[in-house]
């Protein structure tokens, strides 16, 4: 089994608490074969996860397509940020990202500081993917 490349591991932030691994899989599978999805738990609160996730793709091109299409897309009423994941300091590469990086508060504070936390719709009962590939589900947008 080959080690994961940083270019194949994506960091997704701004996730609504209702988002699950299955939700992310459905939103990101159109761009290529997904190896693994992780939503780090938030043990200090009643939330299912910390509002972030990691998605590992089999191919770099698929990961790049996911970033191009899903960065700043809307998922469950919130704008998400998608970018390449950074390996934790002192780790053995991107494979260590899944197991360690989301447990480091200093890394989270540093890397999530620039993310917009769009809570304006957090009370929404949205239960579906509102955009796919950066396009509104109703087809009313043109992102060309």
Secondary structure as UniProt FT lines:
FT   HELIX           6..8
FT   STRAND          9..13
FT   TURN            17..18
FT   HELIX           21..28
FT   HELIX           29..31
FT   STRAND          34..38
FT   TURN            43..44
FT   STRAND          52..57
FT   HELIX           60..70
FT   TURN            71..72
FT   STRAND          74..75
FT   TURN            76..77
FT   STRAND          78..79
FT   STRAND          81..84
FT   TURN            89..90
FT   HELIX           95..100
FT   HELIX           101..103
FT   HELIX           105..112
FT   TURN            113..114
FT   TURN            120..123
FT   STRAND          131..132
FT   TURN            133..134
FT   STRAND          135..136
FT   TURN            137..138
//
